[in-house]
Amino acid sequence: MNEVRVRFAPSPTGALHIGGVRTVLYNYLFARKNNGKMILRIEDTDRTRFVEGAEKYITESLSWLGIELDESPEKGGAYGPYRQSERSDLYAKYAQKLIDEGNAYYAFDTAEELDAMRERLKAAKVATPQYNAITRAQMKNSLTMPEEEVKQRIESGEPYVIRLKVPLKEEVRLNDMVRGWVMVHSAAAIDDKVLMKSDGMPTYHLANVVDDHYMKITHVIRGEEWLPSAPLHVLLYKFLGWEDSMPQFAHLPLLLKPDGNGKLSKRDGDKHGFPVFPIEGTFPGKDGNPEKFNGFREAGYLPDALINFLAFLGWNPGTEQELFSIDELIEAFSIERIGKAGAKFDIEKARWFNQQYIKSKSGEALATYLKSDLDAAGVDYNDEKLPKVCNALKERVTYPADFWLDGKFFFQQPENYDEKVVNKKWTEEAIMILDAYKDALSNMDSIDAETAKSTLNNILEEKGVKIGRVMQAVRLAITGQGSGPDLMEIIEILEPKEVVARIEKAIKTLPAKQEQ
C-alpha cells in the first residue's frame, strides 16, 4: 500500500464548527495510526465567502488541540501550494481537458434563464428541478449551439461556466469505508454540476478532485453531507483518467443536536449554553454584522479532554475504556469502528471528560491555571502553595477557572459566612472547641493534615464532645462555607497562624446561637 496521506480541507469562511474538528481529528488519528501524513489544504476558491482571519483561526484551533500537521500553507511541503486560490492554472488545465474530451461543456445561461428553467420543471411536477442530461438540451450551452457561435461568445467576453457532462444512463458505484457500497444512477442522482465559475475559479468539485490527485491523497475522510457529491467525484476521477489511483472514501456520521433531532448548530449551543466552536472568534454573522463565537478553550475545556470527547462521537474502541491519551487513541482507532448513525452531542459527557482530565493532572500542572487567575484578580499568593491548593480542589472542579472561583478562601479570609450553618451549628459548644483549638494551634509554626486532625480529636475527647456536633462550625470559621475539600488539608495549606486569625475573626464576628 502507498504511504497513507489524508487531508483536512476547510473553507476560510468563518469559525470552525466542532463537527469539522471531529473530521480533522479522525483524519489525524488515521494518519498517525498508519504512519502517514496529515495535510491541511485551504479551499478558498469561493472568494465571495472568503473571510479575513478565518485561515489563521483554523490553524490556531488545530494548534491548541495538539493536531500536528505534516504539510500546510504555513509549513509547506512537496505538493504545495496549499491554498487553492494559488493553484488556479492547474484547474483550468483540467477543465479544458474535460471539454476537449467531451466530458464537459460551456454554458452561457443567465441567472434569469436558469430560474425560468426551474419554474418550468416545477410546473411539470418534476420533483428535483436541475440542469442535467435531459434539461441541458433546452438550455444555452456548447452542446446546443454551433461551434462558431460558442467561439464568438467566449471571445467577446460573454460570461460562461463550465459544466460536467454527466452521462444519461450510467451506474456509479462507490465502496465507502463507513457505509459500504453506494450505487446511484447518473440521470436520477447527478446533475451537470458547474466545475468552473464565471470568475475563472473552480468549484469545490473540480478543485478537490484535482488537488487530491496531485497531493497523492489516499483516503478522503469527510462529513456525511458530502456523500451525495461522492458519485460526481467518482465520475471526475474516471473522466480525468485517474480512476485507478482514486482515494478511498469514508463519510462520517453527523453530529446531532442534544435531543438527536437534526444537525448540531450554533443556535443549539446558544440555546443550551455551550460552545460549538473550538476557540473564540469574531466573524460576520448571517446578517453580515460582526458576531462573537464562543469557544471550548475559553469555556475552560482542556484540549486533550475535548479530543477524547470528540473521538467518541461516532467511534468506539469496542471496549469499556473511556479515557484515552492521544497516543492511546491513535493505537485504538480504526475506521471500521465508526458508526453510520448520527451521534448526539452530549455536553454533560464533555464536562465529565474535562473533570477526569483535571483530576489526572498534577498540582504543579494545574497551578498554571490558578496562577493566571490570581494574577488577573490582583491577589497575593505563595507560589509553593499553589500545587497544594490545586490538589485539594481538583476532585471537585469541572473547569480550570473553578480553582480560583471555588478556592478563594485559600487566599482571602471569609467576609461572609454560610447562614444555614451559622443558624444550625454556631453554638456555645462549637465556640468552646474552636477557642481551645485556636490556643493549641497558636503554639505551632507549621502543621500537617494528620497533626491538625489529631490535635482537634484530642480537644474533643478532653471536652467530651462528638466531632459531628462541631465539625461544620470549624469549617465555617476557617472557610466561611459549610462544605468543601478535606478540612485538615486546608488547615495544613493555610498554616497555623492564618487559621488562628480566622478562628478569632469568626468568634468575634458571629453571635453564638443557643443549641437546639
C-alpha positions as CSV (number, residue, x, y, z in Angstrom):
1,M,0.0,0.0,0.0
2,N,1.2,3.5,-0.8
3,E,2.0,5.9,2.1
4,V,-1.2,7.0,3.7
5,R,-1.9,10.6,3.0
6,V,-5.1,12.3,4.3
7,R,-6.2,15.9,4.3
8,F,-8.4,18.4,6.1
9,A,-9.7,20.9,3.6
10,P,-11.8,23.6,5.2
11,S,-13.0,26.8,3.6
12,P,-11.9,30.1,5.3
13,T,-15.5,31.4,5.6
14,G,-15.7,31.8,9.4
15,A,-15.4,29.9,12.7
16,L,-14.6,26.2,12.5
17,H,-17.6,24.1,13.6
18,I,-17.0,21.4,16.1
19,G,-18.1,18.9,13.5
20,G,-15.2,20.0,11.4
21,V,-12.9,19.5,14.4
22,R,-14.1,15.9,14.7
23,T,-13.4,15.4,11.0
24,V,-9.8,16.6,11.3
25,L,-9.3,14.5,14.4
26,Y,-10.4,11.3,12.6
27,N,-8.1,12.2,9.7
28,Y,-5.2,12.8,12.1
29,L,-5.8,9.6,14.1
30,F,-6.0,7.5,10.9
31,A,-2.8,9.1,9.5
32,R,-0.8,8.6,12.7
33,K,-2.1,5.0,13.1
34,N,-0.8,4.2,9.7
35,N,2.4,6.2,9.9
36,G,1.1,8.5,7.2
37,K,0.9,12.2,6.6
38,M,-1.7,14.8,7.7
39,I,-2.2,17.7,5.3
40,L,-4.1,21.0,5.7
41,R,-5.4,22.5,2.5
42,I,-7.3,25.7,2.4
43,E,-10.2,25.6,-0.1
44,D,-10.6,29.4,-0.8
45,T,-11.8,29.4,-4.3
46,D,-15.2,30.9,-3.4
47,R,-13.9,34.5,-3.0
48,T,-17.4,35.8,-2.3
49,R,-17.5,33.9,1.0
50,F,-13.8,34.5,2.0
51,V,-13.4,35.9,5.5
52,E,-10.2,37.6,6.5
53,G,-8.6,35.9,9.5
54,A,-10.5,32.6,9.1
55,E,-7.5,30.7,8.0
56,K,-5.5,31.9,11.0
57,Y,-8.4,30.9,13.2
58,I,-8.3,27.4,11.7
59,T,-4.6,26.9,12.3
60,E,-4.8,28.3,15.8
61,S,-7.6,25.9,16.6
62,L,-5.6,22.9,15.4
63,S,-2.5,24.1,17.2
64,W,-4.5,24.4,20.5
65,L,-5.9,20.9,20.1
66,G,-2.4,19.5,19.5
67,I,-3.2,18.3,16.0
68,E,0.2,18.3,14.2
69,L,0.3,19.0,10.5
70,D,2.9,17.5,8.2
71,E,2.1,19.8,5.3
72,S,0.1,23.1,5.2
73,P,0.2,26.6,3.9
74,E,2.4,27.7,6.8
75,K,4.6,24.6,6.9
76,G,4.9,24.0,3.2
77,G,5.6,20.6,1.6
78,A,6.4,18.8,-1.6
79,Y,2.8,19.1,-3.0
80,G,2.1,22.8,-2.5
81,P,0.9,25.4,-2.7
82,Y,-1.7,24.5,-0.1
83,R,-4.2,27.3,-0.8
84,Q,-6.5,26.6,-3.8
85,S,-6.5,30.2,-4.8
86,E,-2.8,29.8,-5.7
87,R,-3.4,26.8,-7.9
88,S,-5.9,28.2,-10.5
89,D,-3.8,27.4,-13.6
90,L,-4.0,23.7,-12.7
91,Y,-7.8,23.7,-12.5
92,A,-8.1,25.5,-15.8
93,K,-5.9,22.9,-17.5
94,Y,-8.1,20.0,-16.4
95,A,-11.4,21.8,-17.1
96,Q,-10.1,22.2,-20.7
97,K,-9.1,18.6,-20.8
98,L,-12.7,17.6,-19.8
99,I,-14.1,19.9,-22.6
100,D,-11.7,18.6,-25.2
101,E,-12.6,15.0,-24.5
102,G,-16.3,15.6,-24.5
103,N,-16.9,15.3,-20.7
104,A,-17.7,18.9,-20.0
105,Y,-19.2,21.9,-21.9
106,Y,-19.6,25.7,-21.8
107,A,-22.9,27.0,-20.6
108,F,-24.0,30.6,-21.2
109,D,-27.3,30.6,-19.3
110,T,-28.1,33.7,-17.3
111,A,-29.5,33.6,-13.8
112,E,-32.9,34.5,-15.1
113,E,-32.8,31.7,-17.7
114,L,-31.8,29.2,-15.0
115,D,-34.7,30.4,-12.8
116,A,-37.1,30.1,-15.7
117,M,-35.9,26.5,-16.4
118,R,-36.5,25.5,-12.8
119,E,-40.0,27.1,-12.8
120,R,-40.9,25.1,-15.9
121,L,-39.8,21.9,-14.3
122,K,-41.7,22.7,-11.1
123,A,-44.8,23.3,-13.2
124,A,-44.3,20.0,-14.9
125,K,-44.2,18.3,-11.4
126,V,-40.6,17.4,-11.6
127,A,-39.5,16.5,-8.1
128,T,-36.0,17.9,-8.3
129,P,-35.6,20.6,-11.0
130,Q,-32.0,20.5,-12.1
131,Y,-29.6,21.1,-15.1
132,N,-28.9,17.6,-16.3
133,A,-28.6,15.2,-19.2
134,I,-32.3,15.9,-20.2
135,T,-32.8,19.6,-19.5
136,R,-29.4,20.7,-21.0
137,A,-30.9,20.1,-24.5
138,Q,-33.2,23.1,-24.0
139,M,-30.5,25.4,-22.5
140,K,-27.9,27.8,-23.9
141,N,-24.7,25.8,-24.0
142,S,-22.0,24.5,-26.3
143,L,-24.0,21.3,-26.8
144,T,-26.9,23.1,-28.3
145,M,-25.0,25.8,-30.2
146,P,-22.9,25.8,-33.3
147,E,-19.2,25.6,-32.6
148,E,-18.6,29.0,-34.3
149,E,-21.2,30.7,-32.1
150,V,-19.6,29.3,-28.9
151,K,-16.2,30.6,-30.0
152,Q,-17.6,34.0,-30.7
153,R,-19.4,34.2,-27.3
154,I,-16.2,33.3,-25.5
155,E,-14.0,35.7,-27.5
156,S,-16.5,38.6,-27.0
157,G,-16.1,38.1,-23.2
158,E,-19.6,36.8,-22.5
159,P,-19.8,35.2,-19.1
160,Y,-19.9,31.4,-19.0
161,V,-19.4,28.5,-16.7
162,I,-18.0,25.0,-17.4
163,R,-20.4,22.2,-16.5
164,L,-19.7,18.4,-16.2
165,K,-21.4,16.4,-18.9
166,V,-23.0,13.6,-16.9
167,P,-23.9,10.5,-18.9
168,L,-27.6,9.9,-19.2
169,K,-27.5,6.2,-18.3
170,E,-24.6,5.1,-16.1
171,E,-24.5,3.3,-12.7
172,V,-21.9,4.9,-10.5
173,R,-20.5,2.7,-7.7
174,L,-18.6,3.7,-4.6
175,N,-17.3,1.4,-1.8
176,D,-17.4,3.7,1.2
177,M,-15.3,2.6,4.2
178,V,-18.1,3.5,6.6
179,R,-21.3,2.8,4.6
180,G,-20.3,0.0,2.3
181,W,-21.3,0.0,-1.4
182,V,-23.1,3.2,-2.6
183,M,-24.7,2.9,-6.1
184,V,-26.6,5.6,-8.0
185,H,-27.9,6.0,-11.5
186,S,-26.5,9.1,-13.1
187,A,-29.6,10.6,-14.6
188,A,-31.6,10.3,-11.4
189,A,-28.9,11.4,-8.9
190,I,-26.3,13.5,-10.6
191,D,-26.8,16.9,-12.3
192,D,-24.4,18.7,-14.6
193,K,-22.5,20.5,-11.8
194,V,-20.6,23.7,-12.5
195,L,-16.9,22.9,-12.5
196,M,-15.5,26.4,-13.3
197,K,-17.4,29.6,-12.4
198,S,-17.7,32.7,-14.5
199,D,-14.9,34.3,-12.5
200,G,-12.5,31.7,-13.7
201,M,-12.3,29.9,-10.3
202,P,-13.1,26.3,-9.9
203,T,-15.9,24.9,-7.7
204,Y,-15.2,22.5,-4.9
205,H,-16.0,19.5,-7.1
206,L,-13.2,20.0,-9.6
207,A,-10.7,21.6,-7.3
208,N,-10.8,19.0,-4.6
209,V,-10.5,16.1,-7.1
210,V,-7.5,17.7,-8.9
211,D,-5.8,18.6,-5.6
212,D,-6.4,15.2,-4.0
213,H,-4.8,13.6,-7.1
214,Y,-1.8,15.9,-7.2
215,M,-1.3,15.7,-3.5
216,K,-1.5,11.9,-3.6
217,I,-4.3,11.7,-1.1
218,T,-5.0,8.1,-0.4
219,H,-8.1,8.5,1.9
220,V,-10.8,11.1,1.9
221,I,-12.4,11.2,5.3
222,R,-15.1,13.8,5.4
223,G,-18.6,14.6,6.7
224,E,-21.8,12.8,5.7
225,E,-23.0,16.0,3.9
226,W,-20.5,15.3,1.1
227,L,-21.9,11.8,0.4
228,P,-24.4,12.9,-2.3
229,S,-21.4,14.5,-4.1
230,A,-19.2,11.4,-4.0
231,P,-20.6,9.8,-7.2
232,L,-20.0,13.0,-9.0
233,H,-16.4,12.9,-7.8
234,V,-16.1,9.3,-8.9
235,L,-17.1,10.4,-12.4
236,L,-14.5,13.1,-12.4
237,Y,-11.8,10.6,-11.5
238,K,-12.9,8.4,-14.3
239,F,-13.1,11.2,-16.9
240,L,-9.7,12.5,-15.9
241,G,-8.1,9.1,-16.2
242,W,-7.3,8.8,-12.5
243,E,-9.8,6.0,-11.6
244,D,-7.0,3.6,-10.6
245,S,-5.4,6.0,-8.1
246,M,-8.7,7.3,-6.7
247,P,-8.6,7.7,-2.9
248,Q,-10.8,5.6,-0.7
249,F,-13.8,7.4,0.8
250,A,-15.1,7.4,4.3
251,H,-18.2,9.6,5.1
252,L,-18.6,10.3,8.8
253,P,-21.9,10.4,10.6
254,L,-23.5,13.7,11.5
255,L,-23.1,15.4,14.9
256,L,-26.7,15.8,16.1
257,K,-28.5,18.1,18.5
258,P,-28.6,17.0,22.2
259,D,-32.0,15.6,21.6
260,G,-30.9,13.8,18.5
261,N,-33.3,15.7,16.3
262,G,-31.3,17.2,13.5
263,K,-27.8,18.5,12.9
264,L,-26.0,20.4,15.6
265,S,-25.9,24.2,15.0
266,K,-24.6,27.3,16.7
267,R,-28.2,28.0,17.7
268,D,-28.3,24.8,19.7
269,G,-25.2,25.8,21.6
270,D,-26.6,29.2,22.3
271,K,-29.9,27.6,23.5
272,H,-28.3,25.1,25.8
273,G,-25.3,27.3,26.9
274,F,-22.4,25.5,25.4
275,P,-19.9,26.4,22.6
276,V,-19.9,24.6,19.2
277,F,-16.5,26.0,18.1
278,P,-13.0,25.1,19.4
279,I,-11.8,28.6,20.2
280,E,-13.4,32.1,20.4
281,G,-13.6,34.2,17.3
282,T,-15.4,37.2,15.8
283,F,-16.7,36.7,12.3
284,P,-19.6,38.0,10.1
285,G,-23.0,36.6,11.2
286,K,-25.9,35.7,8.9
287,D,-26.8,39.4,8.7
288,G,-23.3,40.4,7.8
289,N,-22.6,42.1,11.1
290,P,-19.7,41.0,13.3
291,E,-20.7,38.2,15.7
292,K,-18.7,36.7,18.5
293,F,-18.4,32.9,18.5
294,N,-17.7,31.3,21.9
295,G,-15.1,28.6,22.1
296,F,-14.4,25.5,24.2
297,R,-10.9,26.8,25.0
298,E,-12.4,30.0,26.6
299,A,-15.1,28.0,28.3
300,G,-12.4,26.1,30.2
301,Y,-12.1,22.8,28.4
302,L,-8.7,21.1,28.2
303,P,-7.7,20.3,24.7
304,D,-7.0,16.6,25.5
305,A,-10.4,16.3,27.2
306,L,-12.1,17.7,24.2
307,I,-10.2,15.4,21.8
308,N,-11.2,12.4,23.9
309,F,-14.8,13.5,23.9
310,L,-15.0,14.1,20.2
311,A,-13.3,10.8,19.4
312,F,-16.3,9.0,20.9
313,L,-18.9,11.0,18.8
314,G,-19.2,8.4,16.1
315,W,-16.5,5.9,17.0
316,N,-16.0,3.4,19.8
317,P,-13.0,1.3,20.7
318,G,-15.1,-1.9,21.3
319,T,-14.0,-1.9,25.0
320,E,-15.2,-0.4,28.2
321,Q,-12.3,2.1,28.3
322,E,-13.3,5.7,28.0
323,L,-10.3,7.7,29.0
324,F,-7.6,7.7,26.2
325,S,-4.4,9.7,25.8
326,I,-3.8,10.9,22.2
327,D,-1.3,8.0,21.8
328,E,-3.9,5.5,23.0
329,L,-6.5,6.9,20.7
330,I,-4.1,6.6,17.7
331,E,-3.3,3.0,18.7
332,A,-7.0,2.0,19.1
333,F,-8.5,4.0,16.2
334,S,-9.9,2.3,13.1
335,I,-12.4,3.4,10.5
336,E,-14.2,0.1,10.7
337,R,-15.4,1.1,14.2
338,I,-17.0,4.3,13.0
339,G,-20.8,4.0,13.0
340,K,-23.3,5.1,10.3
341,A,-25.8,6.7,12.7
342,G,-25.6,10.3,13.8
343,A,-24.0,11.0,17.2
344,K,-25.9,13.1,19.8
345,F,-23.8,16.0,21.2
346,D,-24.0,15.3,25.0
347,I,-22.4,18.3,26.6
348,E,-22.7,16.7,30.1
349,K,-20.3,14.0,28.8
350,A,-17.9,16.6,27.6
351,R,-17.9,18.1,31.1
352,W,-17.3,14.7,32.6
353,F,-14.3,14.2,30.4
354,N,-13.0,17.6,31.4
355,Q,-13.4,16.7,35.1
356,Q,-11.5,13.4,34.6
357,Y,-8.6,15.1,32.8
358,I,-8.3,17.8,35.5
359,K,-8.2,15.0,38.2
360,S,-5.5,13.2,36.3
361,K,-3.1,16.2,36.2
362,S,-0.6,17.1,38.8
363,G,-1.0,20.0,41.2
364,E,2.1,21.6,39.5
365,A,0.4,21.4,36.1
366,L,-2.9,22.8,37.4
367,A,-1.2,25.6,39.3
368,T,-0.5,27.4,36.0
369,Y,-4.3,28.0,35.5
370,L,-4.8,29.2,39.1
371,K,-1.7,31.5,39.0
372,S,-3.1,33.2,35.9
373,D,-6.5,33.8,37.6
374,L,-4.8,35.1,40.8
375,D,-2.7,37.5,38.7
376,A,-5.8,38.7,36.9
377,A,-7.6,39.3,40.2
378,G,-4.6,41.1,41.8
379,V,-4.3,38.6,44.7
380,D,-1.1,37.9,46.5
381,Y,0.0,34.3,46.8
382,N,2.8,31.9,47.7
383,D,4.0,30.0,44.6
384,E,4.8,26.9,46.7
385,K,1.3,26.6,47.9
386,L,-0.5,26.7,44.6
387,P,0.1,23.0,43.7
388,K,-1.2,22.0,47.1
389,V,-4.3,24.2,46.7
390,C,-5.0,22.6,43.3
391,N,-4.5,19.0,44.6
392,A,-7.0,19.8,47.4
393,L,-9.6,21.1,44.9
394,K,-9.2,19.0,41.8
395,E,-11.6,16.3,42.8
396,R,-14.4,18.9,42.9
397,V,-13.9,21.1,39.9
398,T,-15.0,21.0,36.3
399,Y,-13.0,23.8,34.7
400,P,-9.6,25.4,35.5
401,A,-11.3,28.6,36.4
402,D,-13.0,26.8,39.3
403,F,-9.7,26.6,41.2
404,W,-10.0,30.3,41.9
405,L,-13.8,30.6,42.0
406,D,-14.1,27.7,44.4
407,G,-10.9,28.2,46.3
408,K,-10.9,31.9,47.1
409,F,-10.9,31.0,50.8
410,F,-7.3,29.8,50.4
411,F,-6.3,33.3,49.7
412,Q,-8.8,35.6,51.4
413,Q,-10.3,35.4,54.8
414,P,-14.1,35.0,54.9
415,E,-16.1,38.1,54.6
416,N,-19.4,36.3,54.8
417,Y,-20.5,33.0,56.5
418,D,-23.0,30.4,55.4
419,E,-26.1,31.5,57.2
420,K,-27.6,28.0,57.3
421,V,-24.6,26.6,59.1
422,V,-24.4,29.6,61.4
423,N,-28.0,29.1,62.4
424,K,-27.6,25.4,62.9
425,K,-24.1,24.8,64.1
426,W,-22.6,28.0,65.5
427,T,-23.2,27.2,69.2
428,E,-21.5,28.0,72.5
429,E,-20.2,24.4,72.4
430,A,-18.6,25.0,69.0
431,I,-17.1,28.2,70.1
432,M,-15.6,26.5,73.2
433,I,-14.0,23.8,71.0
434,L,-12.7,26.5,68.5
435,D,-11.3,28.6,71.3
436,A,-9.3,25.6,72.5
437,Y,-8.2,24.6,69.1
438,K,-7.0,28.1,68.4
439,D,-4.9,28.0,71.5
440,A,-3.4,24.7,70.6
441,L,-2.5,25.9,67.1
442,S,-1.0,29.2,68.4
443,N,2.0,27.2,69.7
444,M,2.8,25.8,66.2
445,D,4.8,27.3,63.3
446,S,3.6,24.7,60.8
447,I,1.3,21.7,60.7
448,D,0.3,18.8,58.5
449,A,-3.1,17.4,58.0
450,E,-2.6,14.4,60.3
451,T,-1.5,16.6,63.2
452,A,-4.3,19.1,62.6
453,K,-6.8,16.1,62.9
454,S,-5.2,14.6,66.0
455,T,-5.0,17.9,67.7
456,L,-8.7,18.5,67.2
457,N,-9.6,15.0,68.2
458,N,-7.7,15.3,71.4
459,I,-9.6,18.5,72.3
460,L,-12.9,16.9,71.5
461,E,-12.1,13.9,73.7
462,E,-10.9,16.1,76.5
463,K,-14.1,18.1,76.3
464,G,-16.4,15.1,75.8
465,V,-17.8,16.5,72.5
466,K,-18.5,14.3,69.4
467,I,-16.9,15.6,66.2
468,G,-20.2,15.7,64.3
469,R,-21.6,18.4,66.6
470,V,-18.9,20.9,65.8
471,M,-17.1,19.9,62.6
472,Q,-19.2,22.2,60.3
473,A,-18.6,25.1,62.7
474,V,-14.8,24.6,62.5
475,R,-15.0,24.6,58.7
476,L,-17.3,27.7,58.8
477,A,-14.8,29.6,60.9
478,I,-11.9,28.8,58.6
479,T,-13.5,29.0,55.1
480,G,-16.9,30.7,55.6
481,Q,-18.5,27.6,54.0
482,G,-20.4,24.6,55.2
483,S,-18.7,22.1,52.8
484,G,-15.6,21.8,50.7
485,P,-12.3,19.9,50.3
486,D,-10.8,18.0,53.2
487,L,-10.6,20.5,56.1
488,M,-7.4,19.1,57.6
489,E,-5.7,19.5,54.3
490,I,-7.0,23.1,54.1
491,I,-5.5,23.8,57.6
492,E,-2.2,22.4,56.5
493,I,-2.1,24.7,53.5
494,L,-3.2,27.8,55.4
495,E,-0.7,27.1,58.2
496,P,-1.5,27.7,62.0
497,K,-1.0,31.5,62.1
498,E,-3.6,32.1,59.4
499,V,-6.1,29.5,60.9
500,V,-5.8,31.1,64.3
501,A,-6.5,34.5,62.8
502,R,-9.6,33.2,61.0
503,I,-11.0,31.5,64.1
504,E,-10.5,34.6,66.1
505,K,-12.3,36.6,63.5
506,A,-15.2,34.2,63.3
507,I,-15.6,34.1,67.1
508,K,-15.6,37.9,67.2
509,T,-17.9,38.3,64.2
510,L,-20.6,35.6,64.7
511,P,-23.0,35.7,67.7
512,A,-23.4,32.4,69.4
513,K,-26.7,30.6,69.0
514,Q,-28.3,28.5,71.7
515,E,-28.0,24.8,70.9
516,Q,-31.3,23.3,69.7
